[in-house]
Amino acid sequence: MKGRIYMNVNDLDRLQVIEQVCKKKMKTKKAAKILGISVRQVKRLKKRFNKDGAKGLISQKVGTPSNNKISSEKRLLVLNFLNYEDHRDFSPVLVHEYISKEHPSFISITSVRQIMIQNGLWSSRKTKSKKVYRLRQRRPQEGELVQLDGSEHDWFEGRGSRCTLLVYVDDATSGTLFLKFVRSENTMDYMEATKEYIEIHGRPRTLYPDKHSVFKINHKGALSGDGRTQFARAMEELGIGIICANSPQAKGRVERKNRDFQNRLVKAMRLAKICTIEAANAFIPPFLEEFNRKFAKVPFNPINAHRPLLDTHNLDRIFCLKYTRCISKNLTLSYKNTLYQIYADRLEYTLRNTQAEVFETKDGKISFERNGKVLKAIPYREMEADIEEVSGKELLAALASIKPEKKKRYIPGRNHPWKRGARLSKNRF
């Protein structure tokens, strides 16, 4: 019988030993000790060698499929799921989660990843050298430190305009306490979102944002104001502290949540066909409940550090823009390039050269007060507007709101020389 036999090193060692046993030059017990197998197995190999020769010593498992081989049906299930346009950028973890909802006894995440790599649908991330930061212990109580950040992203993947997601993450539990989509990171949107957060959870001990101009005055030597931003002033009135992080790594929990939402929330809204901010904000509560159920942790101290509102706290009055203006001798004051005339029922002269408080709400309503009493003010005239300054995070939203003026097309009259010349040329020929 002619043919070629492929044997590895272990098979060659086994062949030499079994040949010695068959020639009665080595005892069975010694052969079993050398090969590391039982005496009965040596007897079986001896029988197979006498019957089939060297070929009988090769393992019979060679060339047979593994008992743990993934079935073709499960491979097709993964590939068919990824063939949909809406699933084109799903990670192996997300693919496993979505398929496991309909098939509970599905393959592992590692197997899904291997299938995607074999078909060119996933590639392992390159490891980058990272700077080492000292680890910080979690706060023991929920609500003791809440990390706050805004994530500007194409959340609707071109189905709608770009917007920003405001994220509130608890440091003790890593749970996301509140989410809200807004146009951009600005003072009024942060105030409105924080107001809704406090109405739901109460007042946290401390907020931990970055050094955005909403939270901190970054201009050195600023002369106007009292050194606080409008948001910082509102938090001070509520008894909430603010710590501005020096780097993104310092508030890494909220930064990682931004990455998770840009992966999971974007795909969930894609499947739900959401393309507006209003629909996205309505979609958040059920999504956030399931998200926290998977990833939130139990705090060391079960006592919640959130505090209820006091009777003296009026959120509508606190979460608004508040400025101070001086009333002139003529009972006028200026706000946002508009001159206002103050009217009083009596003792008008007592208002001269005094300070008045100006309140502006999100809808643009302006009111004036002096010692808690509302002043009657009528716009007198508008002055020339100054150049408005916006931060880098608000630049895209500001540019999108500017509508270019359409130039009126000039149409010459009937007796215009151009038309008169055209009529003369027609009569000439």
C-alpha positions as CSV (number, residue, x, y, z in Angstrom):
1,M,0.0,0.0,0.0
2,K,1.6,3.2,-1.2
3,G,0.9,6.6,0.2
4,R,2.3,9.4,2.3
5,I,1.8,9.7,6.0
6,Y,2.1,13.0,7.9
7,M,3.3,12.6,11.5
8,N,4.3,15.2,14.2
9,V,7.1,14.8,16.7
10,N,4.9,13.1,19.3
11,D,3.7,10.5,16.7
12,L,7.3,9.7,15.8
13,D,8.3,9.2,19.4
14,R,5.3,6.9,19.9
15,L,6.2,4.9,16.7
16,Q,9.7,4.2,18.1
17,V,8.4,3.1,21.5
18,I,5.7,0.9,20.1
19,E,8.1,-0.8,17.6
20,Q,10.3,-1.7,20.6
21,V,7.3,-3.1,22.4
22,C,6.2,-5.2,19.3
23,K,9.8,-6.6,19.0
24,K,9.7,-7.5,22.7
25,K,12.7,-5.3,23.4
26,M,10.7,-3.1,25.9
27,K,8.0,-4.0,28.4
28,T,4.5,-2.5,28.3
29,K,4.8,-0.8,31.7
30,K,8.0,1.0,30.7
31,A,6.5,2.1,27.4
32,A,3.5,3.5,29.2
33,K,5.8,5.4,31.6
34,I,7.8,6.9,28.7
35,L,4.8,7.9,26.7
36,G,2.8,9.1,29.7
37,I,-0.2,7.0,29.0
38,S,-1.8,4.0,30.6
39,V,-0.9,0.4,30.0
40,R,-4.2,-0.3,28.4
41,Q,-3.6,2.5,25.9
42,V,-0.2,1.0,25.0
43,K,-1.9,-2.3,24.3
44,R,-4.5,-0.6,22.1
45,L,-1.7,1.2,20.1
46,K,0.1,-2.1,19.7
47,K,-3.0,-3.7,18.2
48,R,-3.5,-0.7,15.8
49,F,0.2,-0.8,14.8
50,N,0.1,-4.5,14.0
51,K,-3.1,-4.0,11.9
52,D,-2.5,-0.6,10.1
53,G,1.2,0.0,10.6
54,A,2.5,3.5,11.4
55,K,-0.8,5.0,10.2
56,G,-2.6,3.5,13.1
57,L,-0.6,5.5,15.6
58,I,-1.8,8.9,14.3
59,S,-4.6,10.4,16.4
60,Q,-8.0,9.7,15.0
61,K,-9.1,13.3,15.9
62,V,-6.9,14.8,13.1
63,G,-9.2,16.2,10.4
64,T,-12.4,15.8,12.3
65,P,-14.4,18.9,13.3
66,S,-14.2,20.2,16.9
67,N,-17.1,19.4,19.2
68,N,-17.1,23.2,20.1
69,K,-17.3,24.3,16.5
70,I,-19.7,27.2,15.9
71,S,-22.6,26.0,13.7
72,S,-23.1,27.6,10.3
73,E,-26.6,28.7,11.3
74,K,-25.2,30.9,14.1
75,R,-22.5,32.3,11.8
76,L,-25.2,33.2,9.2
77,L,-27.2,34.8,12.0
78,V,-24.3,37.2,12.9
79,L,-23.5,38.0,9.2
80,N,-27.1,38.6,8.3
81,F,-27.5,40.9,11.2
82,L,-24.5,43.0,10.1
83,N,-25.7,43.1,6.5
84,Y,-28.4,45.7,7.4
85,E,-27.3,49.3,6.7
86,D,-28.4,50.4,10.3
87,H,-26.1,47.7,11.8
88,R,-23.0,48.5,9.8
89,D,-20.8,49.8,12.7
90,F,-22.1,47.7,15.6
91,S,-19.4,46.4,17.9
92,P,-19.2,42.7,18.9
93,V,-20.7,43.5,22.3
94,L,-23.7,45.3,20.8
95,V,-24.2,42.6,18.1
96,H,-24.2,39.9,20.9
97,E,-26.7,42.0,23.0
98,Y,-29.2,42.6,20.2
99,I,-29.1,39.0,18.9
100,S,-29.3,37.5,22.5
101,K,-32.7,39.3,23.0
102,E,-34.3,36.9,20.5
103,H,-31.9,34.0,21.0
104,P,-31.0,33.7,24.7
105,S,-28.7,30.7,24.3
106,F,-26.5,32.4,21.7
107,I,-22.7,32.1,21.3
108,S,-20.2,34.1,23.4
109,I,-19.0,37.7,22.7
110,T,-15.6,36.3,21.9
111,S,-17.0,34.0,19.2
112,V,-19.0,36.9,17.7
113,R,-15.8,38.9,17.6
114,Q,-13.9,36.1,15.9
115,I,-16.6,35.7,13.2
116,M,-16.5,39.5,12.5
117,I,-12.7,39.5,12.3
118,Q,-12.6,36.5,10.0
119,N,-15.1,38.2,7.6
120,G,-13.3,41.6,7.8
121,L,-16.1,43.3,9.7
122,W,-14.0,44.1,12.8
123,S,-10.4,44.9,13.6
124,S,-8.7,45.0,16.9
125,R,-7.8,48.4,18.2
126,K,-4.2,49.5,18.2
127,T,-2.7,49.9,21.7
128,K,-1.5,53.5,22.3
129,S,0.9,54.6,25.0
130,K,-1.1,56.5,27.5
131,K,-0.1,58.8,30.3
132,V,-0.5,57.3,33.8
133,Y,-2.8,59.2,36.1
134,R,-3.2,58.6,39.8
135,L,-6.4,56.7,40.7
136,R,-9.0,58.5,42.8
137,Q,-11.3,56.8,45.2
138,R,-15.0,57.0,44.5
139,R,-17.2,59.2,46.7
140,P,-19.1,57.0,49.2
141,Q,-22.6,58.5,48.7
142,E,-24.8,59.1,45.7
143,G,-25.2,62.8,45.0
144,E,-22.0,63.8,46.8
145,L,-20.1,64.5,43.6
146,V,-21.9,64.7,40.2
147,Q,-19.7,64.9,37.1
148,L,-21.1,67.2,34.4
149,D,-20.1,67.5,30.7
150,G,-21.5,68.2,27.3
151,S,-20.8,66.0,24.2
152,E,-21.1,67.7,20.9
153,H,-21.6,65.1,18.2
154,D,-23.6,64.2,15.0
155,W,-26.1,62.3,17.1
156,F,-28.6,61.8,14.3
157,E,-26.0,60.7,11.7
158,G,-27.1,63.4,9.2
159,R,-30.8,62.8,9.7
160,G,-30.9,66.0,11.7
161,S,-28.7,68.9,12.7
162,R,-25.7,68.4,15.0
163,C,-26.4,69.0,18.7
164,T,-25.0,68.5,22.2
165,L,-25.9,66.0,24.9
166,L,-25.6,67.2,28.5
167,V,-24.6,64.3,30.7
168,Y,-24.8,64.1,34.6
169,V,-22.9,61.1,36.0
170,D,-22.8,60.2,39.7
171,D,-19.2,59.6,41.0
172,A,-20.2,57.0,43.6
173,T,-22.3,54.7,41.4
174,S,-21.2,55.6,37.8
175,G,-24.9,55.8,37.1
176,T,-26.1,58.4,34.6
177,L,-28.6,60.5,36.6
178,F,-29.8,62.8,33.8
179,L,-29.4,63.4,30.0
180,K,-30.7,66.1,27.8
181,F,-30.2,67.1,24.2
182,V,-29.6,70.9,23.5
183,R,-28.5,73.0,20.6
184,S,-25.1,73.9,22.1
185,E,-23.2,74.3,25.4
186,N,-24.4,77.7,26.7
187,T,-25.5,79.1,30.0
188,M,-29.3,79.0,29.6
189,D,-29.3,75.4,28.4
190,Y,-27.1,74.3,31.3
191,M,-29.4,76.2,33.7
192,E,-32.5,74.6,32.2
193,A,-31.0,71.1,32.3
194,T,-29.7,71.5,35.9
195,K,-33.1,72.8,37.0
196,E,-34.8,69.7,35.6
197,Y,-32.2,67.5,37.3
198,I,-32.7,69.2,40.7
199,E,-36.5,68.8,40.4
200,I,-36.0,65.1,39.9
201,H,-33.2,64.2,42.2
202,G,-32.7,67.1,44.6
203,R,-29.7,69.3,45.2
204,P,-26.3,67.5,44.9
205,R,-23.4,68.4,47.2
206,T,-20.9,69.2,44.4
207,L,-20.8,69.5,40.6
208,Y,-17.6,68.5,38.8
209,P,-17.5,70.1,35.3
210,D,-14.6,71.3,33.1
211,K,-13.3,74.9,32.8
212,H,-15.8,75.9,30.2
213,S,-16.7,79.6,30.3
214,V,-20.2,78.6,31.5
215,F,-18.7,77.5,34.9
216,K,-15.5,79.6,35.2
217,I,-14.3,83.0,34.1
218,N,-11.1,82.1,32.2
219,H,-10.2,85.7,31.1
220,K,-7.4,86.9,33.4
221,G,-8.0,90.5,34.8
222,A,-11.7,90.6,33.9
223,L,-13.0,93.9,35.3
224,S,-16.7,93.6,34.9
225,G,-18.9,91.4,37.2
226,D,-18.1,89.9,40.6
227,G,-15.8,87.1,39.4
228,R,-18.6,84.5,39.1
229,T,-20.4,83.3,36.0
230,Q,-24.2,83.2,36.0
231,F,-24.2,79.4,36.5
232,A,-21.8,79.7,39.4
233,R,-24.0,82.4,41.0
234,A,-27.1,80.1,40.7
235,M,-25.2,77.2,42.3
236,E,-24.1,79.4,45.1
237,E,-27.6,80.4,45.8
238,L,-28.6,76.8,46.0
239,G,-25.7,75.8,48.2
240,I,-24.1,73.6,45.5
241,G,-20.3,73.6,45.2
242,I,-18.4,73.6,41.9
243,I,-15.0,72.0,41.2
244,C,-13.6,72.6,37.8
245,A,-11.4,69.8,36.5
246,N,-8.0,70.5,35.1
247,S,-8.0,67.7,32.5
248,P,-10.5,65.3,30.8
249,Q,-8.9,62.4,32.7
250,A,-9.8,64.0,36.0
251,K,-13.5,63.5,35.2
252,G,-13.0,60.3,33.4
253,R,-16.3,58.7,34.3
254,V,-18.4,61.2,32.4
255,E,-15.9,61.2,29.5
256,R,-16.2,57.4,29.2
257,K,-20.0,57.7,29.4
258,N,-19.9,60.2,26.5
259,R,-18.0,57.5,24.5
260,D,-20.6,54.8,25.4
261,F,-23.5,57.1,24.5
262,Q,-21.9,57.9,21.1
263,N,-21.7,54.2,20.5
264,R,-25.0,52.8,22.0
265,L,-27.4,55.8,22.0
266,V,-26.6,56.7,18.4
267,K,-27.4,53.2,17.2
268,A,-30.5,52.9,19.4
269,M,-31.9,56.2,17.9
270,R,-30.9,55.0,14.4
271,L,-33.1,51.9,14.9
272,A,-35.9,54.0,16.3
273,K,-35.7,56.5,13.3
274,I,-35.2,59.5,15.6
275,C,-34.0,62.7,13.9
276,T,-35.1,65.6,16.2
277,I,-34.0,66.9,19.6
278,E,-37.6,66.7,20.9
279,A,-38.0,63.1,19.9
280,A,-34.5,62.2,21.3
281,N,-35.3,63.8,24.7
282,A,-38.5,61.7,24.8
283,F,-36.6,58.6,24.0
284,I,-34.0,59.0,26.7
285,P,-35.9,57.9,29.9
286,P,-36.5,54.2,28.9
287,F,-33.1,54.0,27.3
288,L,-31.4,55.4,30.4
289,E,-33.3,53.1,32.8
290,E,-32.0,50.0,30.9
291,F,-28.5,51.5,30.6
292,N,-28.2,52.1,34.3
293,R,-29.5,48.7,35.1
294,K,-26.5,47.2,33.3
295,F,-23.7,49.5,34.3
296,A,-24.6,51.3,37.5
297,K,-22.8,50.2,40.7
298,V,-23.8,50.1,44.4
299,P,-22.4,53.0,46.5
300,F,-20.4,52.3,49.6
301,N,-22.8,54.3,51.7
302,P,-26.5,53.7,50.9
303,I,-27.6,57.1,52.2
304,N,-28.4,59.5,49.4
305,A,-26.6,62.8,49.7
306,H,-29.1,64.7,47.5
307,R,-30.8,67.4,49.5
308,P,-34.4,68.6,49.1
309,L,-35.2,72.2,48.0
310,L,-35.9,74.7,50.8
311,D,-39.0,77.0,50.9
312,T,-36.8,80.0,50.1
313,H,-35.5,78.4,46.8
314,N,-37.4,79.7,43.8
315,L,-35.9,77.9,40.8
316,D,-37.5,80.2,38.2
317,R,-35.9,83.2,39.9
318,I,-32.5,81.5,40.5
319,F,-32.1,79.9,37.1
320,C,-32.1,83.1,35.0
321,L,-29.6,85.7,34.0
322,K,-29.2,88.3,36.8
323,Y,-27.2,91.5,36.4
324,T,-26.9,94.9,38.3
325,R,-27.3,98.2,36.5
326,C,-27.0,101.8,37.8
327,I,-30.0,104.1,37.5
328,S,-28.9,107.6,36.2
329,K,-30.2,111.0,37.4
330,N,-32.7,110.9,34.6
331,L,-34.0,107.5,35.8
332,T,-32.6,105.6,32.9
333,L,-30.5,102.5,32.7
334,S,-28.9,100.6,29.8
335,Y,-29.1,96.9,29.2
336,K,-28.1,95.0,26.1
337,N,-27.7,98.2,24.0
338,T,-31.2,99.4,24.9
339,L,-31.9,102.5,27.0
340,Y,-34.8,102.0,29.4
341,Q,-36.8,104.8,31.1
342,I,-37.8,104.0,34.7
343,Y,-41.2,105.2,36.0
344,A,-42.2,105.3,39.6
345,D,-45.5,106.2,41.3
346,R,-43.9,108.5,43.9
347,L,-40.6,109.6,45.3
348,E,-38.9,109.1,42.0
349,Y,-35.9,111.1,43.2
350,T,-35.0,108.3,45.6
351,L,-34.1,106.0,42.7
352,R,-31.4,108.3,41.3
353,N,-27.9,106.9,41.4
354,T,-29.0,103.6,42.9
355,Q,-28.5,100.0,41.8
356,A,-31.3,98.0,40.1
357,E,-31.3,94.3,39.4
358,V,-32.1,93.0,35.9
359,F,-33.6,89.5,35.4
360,E,-33.7,87.8,32.0
361,T,-35.4,84.4,31.4
362,K,-34.7,81.9,28.7
363,D,-37.6,83.1,26.6
364,G,-36.1,86.7,26.6
365,K,-38.5,88.3,29.1
366,I,-36.7,91.1,31.0
367,S,-37.7,92.6,34.3
368,F,-36.2,95.2,36.7
369,E,-36.3,95.2,40.5
370,R,-35.1,97.5,43.3
371,N,-35.1,96.1,46.9
372,G,-37.4,93.3,45.8
373,K,-40.0,95.7,44.2
374,V,-40.7,95.5,40.4
375,L,-39.8,98.7,38.5
376,K,-41.8,99.9,35.5
377,A,-39.3,100.3,32.6
378,I,-40.1,101.2,29.0
379,P,-37.5,100.9,26.2
380,Y,-36.5,104.3,25.0
381,R,-34.2,103.7,22.1
382,E,-31.9,101.0,20.8
383,M,-28.2,101.8,20.6
384,E,-25.6,100.5,18.1
385,A,-25.0,96.8,18.9
386,D,-21.6,95.6,19.9
387,I,-19.9,92.6,18.4
388,E,-21.1,89.5,20.1
389,E,-18.5,87.0,21.4
390,V,-19.3,83.3,21.5
391,S,-17.2,80.4,22.8
392,G,-15.7,77.7,20.5
393,K,-18.3,75.2,21.6
394,E,-21.2,77.5,20.6
395,L,-19.6,78.6,17.3
396,L,-21.3,76.0,15.1
397,A,-24.7,76.7,16.6
398,A,-24.2,80.4,16.2
399,L,-23.2,80.1,12.6
400,A,-26.1,77.8,11.8
401,S,-28.6,80.4,13.2
402,I,-27.3,83.2,10.9
403,K,-29.3,83.3,7.7
404,P,-27.6,85.1,4.8
405,E,-29.5,88.0,3.3
406,K,-30.8,87.4,-0.2
407,K,-29.9,90.1,-2.7
408,K,-32.8,91.6,-4.5
409,R,-32.5,91.0,-8.2
410,Y,-32.3,94.2,-10.2
411,I,-34.9,94.3,-13.0
412,P,-34.5,97.3,-15.4
413,G,-37.5,99.4,-16.4
414,R,-39.1,99.4,-19.8
415,N,-37.4,102.7,-20.8
416,H,-34.0,101.6,-19.7
417,P,-31.3,102.2,-22.3
418,W,-30.5,98.5,-22.4
419,K,-34.0,97.6,-23.4
420,R,-34.4,100.7,-25.7
421,G,-31.3,99.6,-27.6
422,A,-32.7,96.0,-27.9
423,R,-35.9,97.4,-29.5
424,L,-33.9,99.6,-31.9
425,S,-31.8,96.6,-33.1
426,K,-35.0,94.6,-33.7
427,N,-36.5,97.4,-35.8
428,R,-33.3,97.8,-37.8
429,F,-33.4,94.3,-39.1
